[in-house]
Amino acid sequence: MSRAAAARGGARLDEGPIARHLIALSLPMVWGILAMIAFNVADTFFVARLGTAPLAALSFTFPVVMTVFSLALGLGIGAASVISRTVGRGDHDEVRRLTTDSMWLAMAIVLVFMAAGLATIEPLFSLLGAGPETLPLIVAYMQIWYLGAPFVIVPMIANNAMRACGNARLPSAIMVGSAALNFVLDPLLIFGLGPVPALGLQGAAIASLAARAAAFVLAVAALHYRMRLIVWALPRWQHLRVSARRVAVIALPAAATNMVNPIAVAVVTAVVASFGPAAVAGFGVATRIEAIAVVPLLALTAGLGPLIGQNWGASEAGRVRAAMRISALFCLAWGLAIAVLLFVFAPQIAGLFEADAETRAAAVTYLRWVPPTFAAYGVLICVNAAFNAVGQPMRATALMLGRTFGLFVPLAALGGWLIGLWAVFAAAAVANLAMGLVGYALARRRLTASV
């Protein structure tokens, strides 16, 4: 990408201070990630006011929704990886072609997924355990949700393409705007107001569709008018096939990696359930607190990927090493600070979410065992982001599988059986610490030795 092209909204990340680039790329993503958390919290908050059955129906949709989001995130990571490395090589025409081809690929995949999803709503959710009380609500919700699937996946590609080119502010602004629109539309369409009828759970689906459609329009407009990254001519089949292969090599392992953690949490929740409902509730409270506490670490990985990718493409090994070192130091500083905060104030923080003493006790146990290893977890996800950025996704997948199904799940099951609830939570700490160290050592040997 030329300097003139970068001035249109992107940035060359293979020159200038590394720390400043990381801040510029990561800080806007804090707000973007918080906005996406708020998006889901708003849906749950307003639907809960409809009663138990609608809330249960919404909960049943979680595995399918997470599958689509994992696919979208994987495609976005794949596109960002190949685009950022091409930006580093300075080939802006190829950047435009790759961005456009990635969006064509996403549309093709999502249309197939949408058709299959619409045709299998009832049998799929019956298989997942939905009964006669919730199944009609699920069908009404998912018929609308599936129609909005393109508005989930395509903006993910567009936002990752913009970040790959060094612009994190536009994607974050789009994410915040979409969440704000959903927050406004949710109560209006769920409960009705004036001439707007109360649509219940269907209203939540329509609100999500409208908010994500707005994100779709804004993302495509930003790519075209601000970033100049869309080629409107239809791609040649040969070029599209090559682009699709380059993206898919990263996207498929990345999508699988992003599905690993929710599956592992579901398995561990079943282990925690053996200690009673209060333990499950406490685990849920603690993991919600954890999700907020690690937002800066997730934002860092979103900024690190484009930075590593561009410098890898530009053969700047020294800058890759510097970026990894600065990221590790931030993870250490943030992880230690938040660990001390949560350890000291765990009872008070848990009390903000739950009044029951037994539930609070379970949450406090988690918050005193796991947060001290947030620094190691941050290093692990940064290493994963770096491996994806340089086109080595299988290393990232292996590290995450090692953390979840190699250590966390078996140790949690064994600890819960032999020792008690605290050992289940200690298993997460052991997994974070061990794989954070392994990831850092692997990155030093495989990622920064040469470009």
Disulfide bonds with the S-S distance in Angstrom:
none
